[in-house]
Amino acid sequence: MKTEYQNIAGVPALVIGEASERAWLFVHGKLGCKEEALAFGELACPMGWQVVGVDLPEHGSRKDAPEKLLPWTAVPELQAVYRAMGRRWRQISLRATSIGAWLSMQALQEQKLDRALFVSPVVDMVNLIETMMTWAGVTEEELRQKGEIPTQFGETLSWEYLCWAREHPVRWNTPTEILYAGGDTLTARPVIDNFAATSGIGLTVMENGEHWFHTEEQLQVLREWERRCLAREGAFPVENSLSK
């Protein structure tokens, strides 16, 4: 499988597959990197697609770069990547994971995408931040006064981030399929159900899965779901027969 490291709109990228007029933009989640796109490329490239994985700020080859993984940084970057891809590929789809899905929706909700595949997506950042505030025992007034509050579970709560998320609601209209885990602790089941129902999105649930799909069983479900979705071009939503 052909691979080529490039910079697309100044963002480190990995382009996978033989030349094609259509491509998937692959956006990883927290602690991920552009090379995660390789496994998806093994499925998508034989079907005539190329796959373009990018490194979000503070990830992959950008771990020591000054840019931070903040929406007001990452969203303009993803918009620039999309514009650059549009000059090279006639048809663009989106495959994104976790916070990468939320950032991608923020960046591309006004753009023309063929379709999207989301794995464990964060779909309501306000709800997630408020949930983390509850875990940490932090009130909104405390966060407003202090600006940032570190937590024992490794996340830093940010008043600026919360305000940004409130001011930028997601309005998503691209034909989309979601793979969600019943054990996802970041996005509650009612939140994902409501998002899928409101946006007309196909939802597949692995009941005994986790937010991070990483075990042999979870990865098998993930790859089979991706394979089925890729094979059903123009037929979203698909039947969620992988639910288990």
C-alpha positions in Angstrom: 0.0 0.0 0.0 1.5 3.3 -1.1 2.2 5.9 1.6 3.6 9.4 1.5 4.3 11.9 4.2 3.3 15.4 3.3 2.4 18.8 4.8 -1.2 19.8 3.8 -1.9 23.4 4.6 1.0 23.3 7.0 -0.3 20.3 8.9 1.7 17.0 9.0 -0.2 14.4 7.0 0.1 10.8 5.8 -1.4 10.1 2.4 -2.3 6.5 1.8 -3.2 4.6 -1.4 -2.8 5.0 -5.1 -3.9 8.1 -6.9 -7.7 8.6 -6.8 -10.3 11.4 -7.2 -11.8 10.6 -3.8 -10.3 10.6 -0.3 -11.1 10.1 3.3 -9.9 12.7 5.8 -8.9 10.7 8.9 -8.8 12.7 12.2 -7.6 10.8 15.3 -8.7 11.2 18.9 -6.8 12.2 22.0 -3.3 10.5 22.2 -3.7 9.3 18.6 -1.7 10.2 15.5 -2.0 10.3 11.7 -0.5 6.7 11.4 -3.8 5.4 12.9 -5.2 6.0 9.4 -3.2 3.0 8.0 -5.6 0.4 9.4 -8.5 2.3 7.8 -6.5 2.6 4.6 -6.2 -1.2 4.4 -10.0 -1.3 4.0 -10.7 1.9 2.1 -7.8 2.0 -0.5 -8.7 -1.3 -2.2 -12.2 0.2 -2.8 -10.7 3.0 -4.8 -10.2 5.6 -2.1 -7.1 7.4 -0.7 -6.9 8.1 3.0 -5.3 11.3 4.5 -4.4 11.1 8.1 -3.4 14.3 9.9 -1.8 15.1 13.2 -3.8 17.3 15.6 -1.9 19.8 17.7 0.2 18.2 20.5 -0.1 14.8 18.8 2.1 12.6 16.6 4.9 14.6 15.0 3.6 17.8 16.7 4.1 16.7 20.3 6.8 19.3 20.8 5.3 22.0 18.6 3.9 25.2 20.3 0.3 24.8 19.1 -2.1 23.4 21.7 -5.1 21.1 21.2 -7.7 23.8 21.5 -10.7 24.3 19.3 -9.8 27.8 18.2 -6.5 26.4 17.0 -7.5 23.0 15.6 -10.7 24.1 13.9 -9.1 26.6 11.5 -6.4 24.0 10.8 -8.9 21.4 9.8 -10.7 23.9 7.6 -7.5 24.8 5.9 -6.7 21.1 5.3 -10.2 20.5 3.8 -9.7 23.5 1.4 -6.4 22.1 0.3 -7.8 18.6 -0.1 -10.6 20.1 -2.2 -8.1 21.3 -4.8 -6.7 17.8 -5.2 -9.7 15.4 -4.6 -13.1 15.7 -6.2 -14.9 13.8 -3.4 -14.0 14.0 0.3 -15.4 11.9 3.2 -14.6 12.0 6.9 -13.5 9.3 9.3 -12.9 10.7 12.8 -12.6 9.5 16.4 -13.6 10.9 19.8 -12.6 14.6 20.2 -11.4 14.5 16.6 -15.0 14.0 15.5 -16.2 17.0 17.5 -13.4 19.2 16.2 -14.1 18.0 12.6 -17.8 18.7 13.0 -17.0 22.2 14.2 -14.7 22.7 11.3 -16.6 21.2 8.5 -20.3 21.5 9.3 -20.8 24.1 6.5 -18.7 22.1 4.0 -19.7 19.5 1.4 -18.7 16.0 2.5 -19.8 12.8 0.9 -20.3 11.1 4.2 -18.8 10.5 7.6 -17.9 7.7 9.9 -17.4 8.5 13.6 -16.0 6.2 16.3 -16.8 7.0 19.9 -17.5 10.6 19.0 -17.7 13.5 21.4 -21.0 15.1 20.2 -21.8 17.5 23.0 -18.7 19.1 24.4 -20.7 21.3 26.8 -22.3 18.3 28.4 -18.8 16.6 28.6 -17.2 19.6 30.4 -20.1 19.9 32.7 -19.9 16.2 33.5 -16.2 16.5 34.3 -17.0 19.5 36.5 -19.4 17.3 38.5 -16.7 14.6 38.7 -14.2 17.1 40.1 -16.7 18.9 42.4 -16.2 22.2 40.6 -19.0 24.7 40.3 -19.4 27.0 37.3 -18.7 30.1 39.4 -15.5 28.5 40.7 -14.4 27.8 37.1 -15.3 31.3 36.0 -13.3 32.9 38.8 -10.2 30.7 38.4 -10.2 30.3 34.7 -8.5 26.9 34.8 -8.7 24.1 37.3 -6.6 20.9 37.1 -8.4 17.6 38.1 -7.3 14.4 39.6 -8.3 12.5 36.5 -5.8 14.3 34.3 -7.9 16.9 32.6 -7.7 20.7 33.1 -11.1 22.3 33.2 -11.2 25.6 31.3 -13.7 28.4 31.5 -12.6 29.8 28.1 -13.0 26.3 26.6 -16.5 25.9 28.1 -17.6 29.3 26.8 -16.2 28.6 23.3 -18.2 25.3 23.2 -21.4 27.0 24.3 -20.9 29.7 21.6 -20.3 27.2 18.9 -23.0 24.5 18.8 -22.7 21.7 16.3 -25.2 21.6 13.4 -24.4 18.4 11.5 -26.1 17.4 8.3 -23.7 15.1 6.5 -24.8 11.4 6.1 -23.1 9.7 9.0 -22.7 6.4 10.7 -21.5 6.2 14.4 -19.9 3.3 16.2 -20.5 3.7 19.9 -19.5 1.6 23.0 -22.0 0.8 25.7 -19.2 1.4 28.2 -18.4 4.9 27.0 -17.9 7.1 30.0 -17.4 10.4 28.1 -20.6 10.5 26.1 -23.7 9.1 27.9 -26.1 6.9 26.0 -29.0 9.4 26.1 -26.6 12.1 24.6 -25.5 9.9 21.7 -29.1 8.6 21.1 -30.5 12.1 21.0 -27.7 13.3 18.6 -28.2 10.4 16.3 -32.0 10.8 16.3 -32.0 14.5 15.8 -29.4 14.4 13.0 -30.8 11.3 11.2 -27.6 9.3 11.9 -27.1 5.6 11.8 -26.0 4.3 15.2 -24.3 1.0 15.9 -23.6 0.0 19.5 -21.1 -2.5 20.9 -22.7 -2.9 24.3 -19.6 -4.4 26.0 -17.2 -2.0 24.3 -15.3 1.0 25.8 -14.7 4.5 24.6 -11.3 3.4 23.3 -11.7 0.5 20.9 -8.4 -1.4 21.6 -9.0 -5.0 22.6 -8.9 -7.8 20.0 -12.7 -8.2 20.2 -13.3 -4.4 20.0 -11.0 -4.0 17.0 -12.7 -6.8 15.2 -16.1 -5.1 15.7 -14.5 -1.8 14.6 -13.0 -3.2 11.4 -16.1 -5.1 10.5 -18.3 -2.0 11.0 -15.9 0.1 8.8 -15.9 -2.6 6.1 -19.7 -2.7 6.0 -20.0 1.1 5.9 -17.4 1.4 3.2 -19.2 -1.3 1.1 -22.5 0.5 1.3 -21.7 3.6 -0.7 -24.6 6.0 -0.9 -26.7 3.8 1.4 -26.4 5.5 4.8 -27.7 4.8 7.3 -26.9 1.0 7.3 -28.4 -1.6 9.5 -26.7 -1.8 12.8 -26.4 -5.6 12.9 -23.1 -5.4 14.7 -24.8 -4.2 17.9 -23.9 -6.6 20.6 
